[in-house]
Amino acid sequence: MASSSSWNLTEATKAVHDITVNGYSATKAAGSRGFSSKRLTVGGYEWEIHYAPQAVNFCGAAFRLAFLGATRTPHVRASLSCGLMEPSTSSVAHWLDASGMRHMCEEKVVSTSFYMTTQCTRWAELMRQDDLERNSNILANDSFRGESGRLLRHHQCQASAASFRSKRLTVGGYHWEVHYTLNFSDAADGETWVALKLVFLGAAAAKKAAGGGGGNASLKCILKVPLSDDDDDDDVLTVTEVVLELTGGYHEYEEKSVADVFSSRADSSPWLRLVTRKEFDSCHDIISLDCLLPC
């Protein structure tokens, strides 16, 4: 007999804004000084989107995200995704290079962990200046359109050693909780881990009447990433292409499990270490967690 439960280890908010840059030729005179959007509130925090026509060499359109408020947690992680749009439609723009070859404008993503006011991401470079000025379908009437989306994530764990618990689960005639922490320290390897453990809360009334005591149980867990809003499938995808800035590579998170013998109330399994905190913090995606409790 098995029961599965799913919940998020993070809180997330997504917002999308349509940005129009008017008077492009005049903005070029500002060089790398840049311009700021109006103040935006997302996820309970305030932000600005900065634009600069020459933020980096030869770039004609670049955007970055600026944080304007103090964090309520140790840090807030946010991503800014940007793309150039057709002026008169909501479709992604296409452009011609110097040889006449046609390309689709790529979405660029920048992300960072924000600790203080006025901190910014690096610049998201959308298009070279000569390419932008060559394509009148993008730069029309001395203006161009961009779409920016922000994906905000902040941890629910605020205390350095805090652990949090799931709702009470009844499986196999017994009551259980799953506890998790983002700050499990392992003296052996010196790492801090995202970890979970299974806690036994005793037999349900029917099980007690039948003389049930404790027993064997195991907890299986896997990190997952939700599908994007553009996907039709409502299922959840296993994390197979999580970009880790720490290594610059890709990792696939395998299912992990822990088993133990429970004989009395408040007995708990050892902590099940899923991923190091460094890897968790450097992940671009919003991570959710699926747990399976087979008894």
WOUR-V679947 format. One record per run of one state. SS is the DSSP state (H for helix, E for strand, - for the rest). FROM is the first residue (numbers start at 0). LEN is the number of residues. If there is no record, write none. Layout:
ss:from:len
SS:FROM:LEN
SS:FROM:LEN
This chain:
ss:from:len
-:0:1
E:1:7
-:8:1
E:9:13
-:22:1
H:23:7
-:30:4
E:34:2
-:36:3
E:39:3
-:42:2
E:44:8
-:52:6
E:58:9
-:67:8
E:75:10
-:85:6
E:91:1
-:92:1
E:93:3
-:96:5
E:101:3
-:104:3
E:107:7
-:114:5
E:119:1
-:120:3
E:123:5
H:128:6
-:134:5
E:139:1
-:140:2
E:142:13
-:155:8
E:163:2
-:165:3
E:168:3
-:171:2
E:173:12
-:185:6
E:191:12
-:203:1
H:204:5
-:209:5
E:214:11
-:225:11
E:236:2
-:238:3
E:241:3
-:244:4
E:248:3
-:251:4
E:255:7
-:262:5
E:267:1
-:268:3
E:271:5
H:276:6
E:282:1
-:283:3
E:286:8
-:294:1
